[in-house]
Amino acid sequence: MRPTMPIMSWETGRYRDRAGREHRVRIRQAAKDVWEILDIAGTSMIVIDRLEGPEENQATASAVAADWITQQRRHAAWSDQDARTA
């Protein structure tokens, strides 16, 4: 029997959606050469992306997570601006 690799995860950032709910974005190394980017709000969690293969690494996963946070912050800001001008 092969030893299993412990799942490691760490938080890379946070953002608030347009409703004001806080989201935590985490990276999880699910297995060797497998990285998942997670968006967690309260008790709900979605897998934003799953990177697989020997060419994938922590730096790539961190870049995907940072891009997600930036996109979500912009979306929340645009939604707030649209609500004020409506």
ROSE-4610 file (N, C-alpha, C; in Angstrom, 1 decimal, always signed):
// ROSE-4610
residu = [M/M/M/R/R/R/P/P/P/T/T/T/M/M/M/P/P/P/I/I/I/M/M/M/S/S/S/W/W/W/E/E/E/T/T/T/G/G/G/R/R/R/Y/Y/Y/R/R/R/D/D/D/R/R/R/A/A/A/G/G/G/R/R/R/E/E/E/H/H/H/R/R/R/V/V/V/R/R/R/I/I/I/R/R/R/Q/Q/Q/A/A/A/A/A/A/K/K/K/D/D/D/V/V/V/W/W/W/E/E/E/I/I/I/L/L/L/D/D/D/I/I/I/A/A/A/G/G/G/T/T/T/S/S/S/M/M/M/I/I/I/V/V/V/I/I/I/D/D/D/R/R/R/L/L/L/E/E/E/G/G/G/P/P/P/E/E/E/E/E/E/N/N/N/Q/Q/Q/A/A/A/T/T/T/A/A/A/S/S/S/A/A/A/V/V/V/A/A/A/A/A/A/D/D/D/W/W/W/I/I/I/T/T/T/Q/Q/Q/Q/Q/Q/R/R/R/R/R/R/H/H/H/A/A/A/A/A/A/W/W/W/S/S/S/D/D/D/Q/Q/Q/D/D/D/A/A/A/R/R/R/T/T/T/A/A/A]
num = [1/1/1/2/2/2/3/3/3/4/4/4/5/5/5/6/6/6/7/7/7/8/8/8/9/9/9/10/10/10/11/11/11/12/12/12/13/13/13/14/14/14/15/15/15/16/16/16/17/17/17/18/18/18/19/19/19/20/20/20/21/21/21/22/22/22/23/23/23/24/24/24/25/25/25/26/26/26/27/27/27/28/28/28/29/29/29/30/30/30/31/31/31/32/32/32/33/33/33/34/34/34/35/35/35/36/36/36/37/37/37/38/38/38/39/39/39/40/40/40/41/41/41/42/42/42/43/43/43/44/44/44/45/45/45/46/46/46/47/47/47/48/48/48/49/49/49/50/50/50/51/51/51/52/52/52/53/53/53/54/54/54/55/55/55/56/56/56/57/57/57/58/58/58/59/59/59/60/60/60/61/61/61/62/62/62/63/63/63/64/64/64/65/65/65/66/66/66/67/67/67/68/68/68/69/69/69/70/70/70/71/71/71/72/72/72/73/73/73/74/74/74/75/75/75/76/76/76/77/77/77/78/78/78/79/79/79/80/80/80/81/81/81/82/82/82/83/83/83/84/84/84/85/85/85/86/86/86]
x = [+0.8/+0.0/+0.9/+0.6/+1.4/+0.9/+1.9/+1.5/+0.7/-0.3/-1.0/-0.4/-0.5/+0.0/-1.0/-0.7/-1.7/-2.1/-3.4/-3.9/-3.5/-2.8/-2.4/-3.2/-3.6/-4.3/-3.9/-4.1/-3.8/-4.6/-4.9/-5.7/-4.8/-5.3/-4.5/-5.1/-6.4/-7.0/-8.5/-9.1/-10.5/-11.1/-12.4/-13.1/-14.6/-15.3/-16.7/-17.5/-18.6/-19.4/-20.3/-21.2/-22.0/-23.1/-23.3/-24.3/-23.5/-22.2/-21.5/-20.9/-21.2/-20.8/-19.3/-18.6/-17.1/-16.8/-15.9/-15.4/-13.9/-13.5/-12.1/-11.7/-10.6/-10.0/-8.8/-8.9/-7.8/-7.3/-6.0/-5.4/-5.2/-5.6/-5.4/-4.6/-3.5/-2.8/-3.4/-4.3/-5.1/-4.3/-3.2/-2.4/-1.1/-0.2/+1.0/+0.6/+1.0/+0.7/-0.8/-1.5/-2.9/-3.2/-3.6/-3.9/-5.3/-6.1/-7.4/-7.5/-8.2/-8.5/-9.9/-10.1/-11.5/-12.0/-13.3/-13.9/-14.9/-14.7/-15.5/-16.2/-17.5/-18.4/-19.3/-19.1/-19.9/-19.7/-20.8/-20.6/-20.6/-20.6/-20.6/-19.2/-18.8/-17.5/-17.7/-17.0/-16.9/-15.5/-15.2/-13.9/-13.8/-13.0/-12.9/-12.2/-11.1/-10.3/-9.5/-9.2/-8.4/-7.3/-6.0/-4.9/-4.2/-4.0/-3.4/-2.2/-1.2/-0.1/+1.2/+2.3/+3.6/+4.1/+3.4/+3.8/+3.1/+2.1/+1.4/+2.1/+2.0/+2.7/+2.0/+2.6/+2.0/+1.9/+2.9/+3.0/+1.8/+1.6/+0.5/-0.9/-1.0/-2.3/-2.5/-1.4/-1.5/-1.9/-1.4/-1.7/-3.2/-3.7/-5.1/-6.0/-5.6/-6.4/-6.4/-5.2/-5.2/-6.0/-6.0/-6.9/-8.3/-8.7/-10.1/-10.5/-9.7/-10.0/-10.2/-9.3/-9.4/-10.7/-11.0/-12.2/-13.5/-13.5/-14.7/-14.8/-13.7/-13.7/-14.2/-13.8/-14.2/-15.7/-16.2/-17.6/-18.4/-18.0/-18.7/-18.8/-17.6/-17.6/-18.5/-18.5/-19.3/-20.8/-21.1/-22.5/-23.0/-22.1/-22.4/-22.6/-21.8/-21.9/-23.2/-23.5/-24.7/-25.9/-25.9/-27.1/-27.3/-26.2/-26.3/-26.8/-26.5/-26.9/-28.2/-28.8/-30.1/-31.3]
y = [-1.2/+0.0/+1.2/+2.2/+3.4/+4.4/+5.1/+6.1/+7.2/+7.8/+8.9/+10.2/+11.2/+12.5/+13.3/+13.9/+14.7/+15.9/+16.2/+17.4/+18.7/+19.5/+20.8/+21.9/+22.9/+24.1/+25.3/+26.4/+27.7/+28.8/+29.8/+30.9/+31.9/+32.4/+33.3/+34.7/+34.8/+36.2/+36.1/+37.3/+37.4/+38.5/+38.4/+39.5/+39.4/+40.5/+40.6/+40.6/+39.9/+39.9/+41.1/+41.3/+42.5/+42.5/+41.4/+41.3/+41.5/+41.7/+42.0/+40.7/+39.5/+38.3/+38.1/+37.7/+37.5/+36.1/+36.1/+34.9/+34.7/+33.5/+33.2/+32.3/+32.7/+31.9/+31.1/+29.8/+28.9/+28.1/+27.7/+26.8/+25.5/+24.4/+23.1/+22.2/+21.6/+20.6/+19.3/+18.8/+17.6/+16.3/+16.4/+15.2/+15.7/+14.9/+15.3/+15.8/+17.0/+17.7/+18.0/+18.1/+18.5/+19.6/+20.7/+21.9/+22.4/+22.7/+23.2/+24.6/+25.5/+26.8/+26.8/+27.2/+27.1/+28.5/+28.7/+29.9/+29.4/+29.9/+29.5/+30.7/+30.6/+31.6/+30.9/+31.2/+30.5/+29.0/+28.3/+26.8/+26.3/+27.2/+26.7/+26.9/+26.0/+25.9/+25.6/+26.3/+25.9/+25.7/+24.8/+24.6/+25.6/+26.6/+27.5/+26.9/+26.2/+25.6/+24.4/+23.5/+22.3/+22.2/+22.3/+22.3/+20.9/+20.2/+18.9/+18.7/+18.1/+17.8/+18.2/+17.7/+18.0/+19.4/+20.1/+21.5/+22.5/+22.0/+22.9/+22.9/+24.1/+24.2/+25.3/+25.5/+26.4/+27.8/+28.3/+29.6/+29.8/+28.8/+28.8/+28.9/+28.1/+28.1/+29.4/+30.0/+31.3/+32.4/+32.3/+33.3/+33.2/+32.0/+31.8/+32.3/+32.0/+32.5/+34.0/+34.7/+36.1/+36.7/+36.1/+36.6/+36.5/+35.4/+35.2/+36.3/+36.6/+37.6/+38.9/+39.3/+40.6/+40.6/+39.6/+39.6/+39.8/+39.1/+39.1/+40.5/+41.1/+42.5/+43.5/+43.3/+44.2/+44.0/+42.8/+42.5/+43.1/+43.0/+43.6/+45.1/+45.7/+47.2/+47.6/+46.9/+47.3/+47.1/+46.1/+45.8/+46.9/+47.4/+48.5/+49.7/+50.0/+51.2/+51.2/+50.0/+49.9/+50.1/+49.6/+49.8/+51.3/+52.0/+53.4/+54.3/+53.9/+54.7/+54.3/+53.2/+52.7/+53.5]
z = [+0.0/+0.0/+0.0/-0.9/-1.0/+0.1/+0.6/+1.6/+0.9/+1.5/+0.9/+1.3/+0.4/+0.7/+1.5/+2.6/+3.3/+2.4/+2.5/+1.8/+2.5/+1.8/+2.3/+1.7/+2.5/+1.9/+2.7/+2.1/+2.7/+2.0/+2.8/+2.3/+1.5/+0.4/-0.4/-0.4/+0.0/+0.0/+0.3/+0.4/+0.7/-0.1/-0.3/-0.9/-0.4/-0.7/-0.3/-1.6/-1.7/-2.9/-2.8/-3.8/-3.8/-2.7/-2.1/-1.0/+0.3/+0.3/+1.5/+2.2/+1.6/+2.2/+1.9/+3.0/+2.9/+2.2/+1.3/+0.7/+1.0/+1.3/+1.4/+0.3/-0.3/-1.4/-0.9/-1.2/-0.7/-1.8/-1.7/-2.6/-1.8/-2.5/-1.8/-2.8/-2.2/-3.0/-2.7/-3.6/-3.4/-3.5/-4.4/-4.6/-5.3/-5.6/-6.3/-7.7/-8.0/-9.3/-9.5/-8.4/-8.5/-7.5/-8.0/-7.2/-7.5/-6.4/-6.5/-5.9/-6.6/-6.1/-5.6/-4.4/-3.7/-3.3/-3.5/-3.0/-1.9/-0.7/+0.4/+1.0/+1.1/+1.8/+2.7/+4.0/+5.0/+4.9/+4.7/+4.7/+3.2/+2.3/+0.9/+0.3/-0.6/-1.2/-2.7/-3.5/-5.0/-5.4/-6.3/-6.8/-8.0/-8.0/-9.1/-10.2/-9.9/-10.9/-10.3/-11.2/-10.8/-11.8/-11.3/-12.2/-12.0/-13.1/-13.0/-13.9/-13.5/-14.4/-13.8/-14.3/-13.7/-14.0/-15.0/-15.3/-14.3/-13.5/-12.6/-11.3/-10.6/-9.4/-8.5/-7.3/-6.4/-7.0/-7.7/-8.3/-9.3/-10.1/-11.1/-10.3/-9.3/-8.5/-7.8/-7.3/-6.7/-7.6/-8.9/-9.9/-10.3/-10.4/-10.7/-9.6/-8.3/-7.2/-7.1/-7.3/-7.3/-8.4/-9.6/-10.7/-10.3/-9.7/-9.3/-8.3/-7.3/-6.3/-7.0/-7.9/-8.6/-9.4/-10.1/-10.9/-10.1/-8.9/-8.1/-7.4/-7.0/-6.5/-7.5/-8.7/-9.8/-10.0/-10.0/-10.3/-9.2/-7.9/-6.8/-6.9/-7.3/-7.5/-8.6/-9.7/-10.9/-10.5/-9.8/-9.4/-8.4/-7.5/-6.6/-7.4/-8.3/-9.1/-10.0/-10.6/-11.3/-10.5/-9.2/-8.3/-8.0/-7.8/-7.4/-8.6/-9.8/-11.0/-11.6/-11.1/-11.6/-11.1]
